Amino acid sequence: MEEEKVMLLNSLIRDLADNYINTDREVLKGLLEETIANAFFISNRQRTEDNLTMLSFEIKNCVKSLYLQRGTEDVKNLSESGRSSTFKSPIDEMRDSIIRNGKRVY
């Protein structure tokens, strides 16, 4: 399963492109570990490489959102200079996606 995690981490770095800061590898790795644990808990699945592969789409989207929202974790709405932003909860989005896509075991 470690090989799959490394592949996910490298894929995340590629996907983030210019938004990724080279010194943030450990930060991204920590977010990935936490998100994987949450995904397995939400999906009610065992920690196997096959299940990690199956949940990788939801995990990657969640980690990217968490990484890009750093510093605004507790903000739901932001209004500044006439611009307003509404932030989604990446974990809630991942949960909804896992359930909606039939990846949860009951």
PLY file of the C-alpha trace (Angstrom):
ply
format ascii 1.0
element vertex 106
property float x
property float y
property float z
element edge 105
property int vertex1
property int vertex2
end_header
0.00 0.00 0.00
2.98 2.34 0.52
3.72 2.27 -3.21
0.16 3.40 -3.96
0.52 6.25 -1.43
3.75 7.41 -3.09
2.04 7.32 -6.49
-0.89 9.34 -5.08
1.51 11.88 -3.54
3.42 12.33 -6.80
0.15 12.62 -8.72
-1.07 15.30 -6.30
2.14 17.28 -6.76
1.71 17.13 -10.55
-1.97 18.13 -10.30
-1.23 21.08 -8.01
1.47 22.28 -10.44
2.33 25.94 -9.71
0.19 25.92 -6.55
2.58 23.41 -4.95
5.47 24.75 -2.89
8.57 22.50 -2.97
9.04 22.69 0.80
5.49 21.40 1.47
6.06 17.70 0.77
5.62 16.74 4.45
2.51 18.93 4.75
0.99 17.29 1.69
1.99 13.84 2.96
0.28 14.55 6.30
-2.89 15.72 4.58
-2.84 12.59 2.41
-2.47 10.27 5.44
-5.34 11.96 7.29
-7.56 11.92 4.22
-6.85 8.24 3.54
-7.82 7.40 7.14
-11.04 9.41 6.78
-11.86 7.80 3.42
-11.49 4.29 4.83
-13.61 5.23 7.85
-16.34 6.85 5.74
-16.40 3.99 3.21
-16.36 1.35 5.96
-13.67 -0.53 4.03
-10.52 -2.29 5.16
-7.11 -0.74 4.51
-6.01 -2.61 1.40
-4.25 -1.47 -1.74
-7.28 -2.36 -3.89
-9.58 -0.24 -1.71
-7.07 2.62 -1.75
-6.98 2.47 -5.54
-10.78 2.46 -5.67
-11.02 5.53 -3.39
-8.09 7.41 -4.95
-10.27 9.83 -6.97
-12.14 11.04 -3.89
-8.95 11.12 -1.80
-7.05 13.20 -4.38
-9.85 15.75 -4.75
-10.13 16.13 -0.98
-6.37 16.53 -0.44
-6.11 19.11 -3.23
-8.94 21.14 -1.70
-7.46 20.90 1.80
-4.03 21.96 0.55
-5.38 24.92 -1.40
-7.59 26.07 1.49
-4.79 26.14 4.08
-5.06 29.22 6.24
-8.81 29.47 5.77
-9.84 26.19 7.39
-12.38 27.78 9.72
-13.81 30.25 7.16
-17.10 29.44 5.44
-17.63 32.76 3.66
-15.21 35.56 2.87
-16.01 38.99 1.50
-13.21 41.37 0.62
-12.99 44.36 -1.72
-16.34 43.59 -3.32
-15.47 39.93 -3.95
-17.05 37.13 -2.00
-16.02 33.51 -1.71
-17.80 30.52 -0.22
-15.68 27.58 0.86
-16.81 23.97 0.78
-15.85 21.37 3.34
-13.51 18.95 1.52
-14.22 16.10 3.97
-17.99 16.53 3.54
-17.56 16.60 -0.24
-15.47 13.41 -0.08
-18.07 11.70 2.13
-20.89 12.66 -0.22
-18.90 11.49 -3.25
-18.03 8.12 -1.68
-21.66 7.50 -0.76
-23.06 8.83 -4.06
-20.66 6.64 -6.08
-21.65 3.50 -4.17
-18.22 2.99 -2.59
-19.48 2.66 0.96
-19.93 -0.80 2.47
-22.84 -1.16 4.90
0 1
1 2
2 3
3 4
4 5
5 6
6 7
7 8
8 9
9 10
10 11
11 12
12 13
13 14
14 15
15 16
16 17
17 18
18 19
19 20
20 21
21 22
22 23
23 24
24 25
25 26
26 27
27 28
28 29
29 30
30 31
31 32
32 33
33 34
34 35
35 36
36 37
37 38
38 39
39 40
40 41
41 42
42 43
43 44
44 45
45 46
46 47
47 48
48 49
49 50
50 51
51 52
52 53
53 54
54 55
55 56
56 57
57 58
58 59
59 60
60 61
61 62
62 63
63 64
64 65
65 66
66 67
67 68
68 69
69 70
70 71
71 72
72 73
73 74
74 75
75 76
76 77
77 78
78 79
79 80
80 81
81 82
82 83
83 84
84 85
85 86
86 87
87 88
88 89
89 90
90 91
91 92
92 93
93 94
94 95
95 96
96 97
97 98
98 99
99 100
100 101
101 102
102 103
103 104
104 105
